[in-house]
């Protein structure tokens, strides 16, 4: 048998063995520097719990501009990773052209993109949505952020970073057998439902929402303790009336027994509507009788107003043309425009948050972990109360030396084992199952009661993410929804929002200016090199055999 035949036989046998091995053993290797195709442990845990067919329908299909082609490719590759981990996960890619009306009715609102190619602007409509069906339940996933503050390039990078979180959180919600319950507390002068509609209407899409009044505490405090503990989270939105000791004990035992709390409050009476009506107002401390409760958690909300040179605008009448008043949007330093903590899952990649007459939060050393979520800029000024605030002051030129108070905390995440405030105090009423210390728990405190208050336009609630007068976009709604998700997340899925990827985008301006050079490099140069190689090869061959 010749050596050539032996080598050929050996090669065929090796290929056959390799083919058989590939059928029984499958492995994908992620060689990217940021490990973008490596699934997180919590992701694998969630998708391995899928025990029946789960269908993901992607509507991001069609001919897109190059930059959004990247999002399409990245999404497909991520879904392939999910399918490779669990064969129950099936994916399909469908063009939305023939079913746009149905998609819009299902809540999948299309996005309009403005694309500049070859120096020309063009508009493209896309449906950056996916639909997931599992065990007769369906949910939709948005692939592209609607944040108007971000550029399209930033939106694309955020979308690719959030792919894993968006799909895994949606799948996890479909797997849940029981929805978690959220209570909106009332009875202490909190915001009305219509003022919280934009925020609460989004919560109802994920959780069971109900109102809980603390008025019942006076009649039957023991029953109030039991009833409130049926909820997983309590939202306290801008209380204006003093909390009684009985009400505080009810809240204390709710927290000690594992209940999560989202506090939106302020210790100062100050309101923009009052300022508009009279041109000036008296800002004075508001006593909610919560100081000792928060002190036991290692924090204090001060009766101090913070002015920030990085501020949102308010409309003011600056003159008349004929009989019509003319308005101008001016910076109002009592409405800080604050950025979120870039390293935390709640605040990563959110737009700046607008606060109104916000107070300063101080922290006190104890065993609880405290993470700032919202902070002012360095250029701030503290205003003690009581103080008279005049609308005319908006015309005053700020003096930079007066705005030197540095960073101030406006929102704080507190985590750990909470101690009851009443462990060593006389209780306002007796409890049979009083607990002195909680297991690991968490709460979020925001020193602005209006952070979740939406405006009213023509008697209807306006979107919390936008100002109806100036048109500015804010991250208030996204921040609050992320806060709720974080507090109610017992698995760690929301930590996937912290995934960092670097998308290398094409420099369009440079590509347009140098297009002739790169066309020559990619088309003409390979042909030129090939022709030279052909001539040299022909010459050498002719020389050898002539």
Secondary structure, 3 states (H helix, E strand, C coil): CCHHHHHHHHHHHHHHHHHHHHHHCCCCCCCCCCCCCCCCHHHHHHHHCCCCCEEEEECCCCCCCHHHHHHHHHHHHHHHHHHHHCCCEEEEECCHHHHHHHHHHCCCCCEEEEEEECCEEEEEEECCEEEEEECCEEEEEECCCCCCCCCHHHHHHHHHHCHHHHHHHHHHHHHCCCCCEEEEEECCCCCCHHHHHHHHHHHCCCCEEEEEECCHHHHCHHHHHHHHCCCCEEEEECCCCCCCHHHHHHHHHHHHCCCEEEEECCCEECCHHHHHHHCEEEEEECCCCCHHHHHCCCEEEEEEEEEECCEEEEEEEEEEECCEEEEEEEEEEEEEEEEECCCCCCCCCCCCEECCCCEEEEECCCCCEEEEEEECCCCEEEEECCEEEEHHHHHCCCCHHHCCCCCCEEEEEEEEEEECCCCCCCCCCCCCCCCCEEEEEEEEEECCCCCCCCCEECCEECCCCECCCCCCECCHHHHHHHHHHHHHCCCCHHHHHHCCCCCCCCCHHHHHHCHHHHHHHHHHHHHHHHHHHHHHHHHHHHHHHC
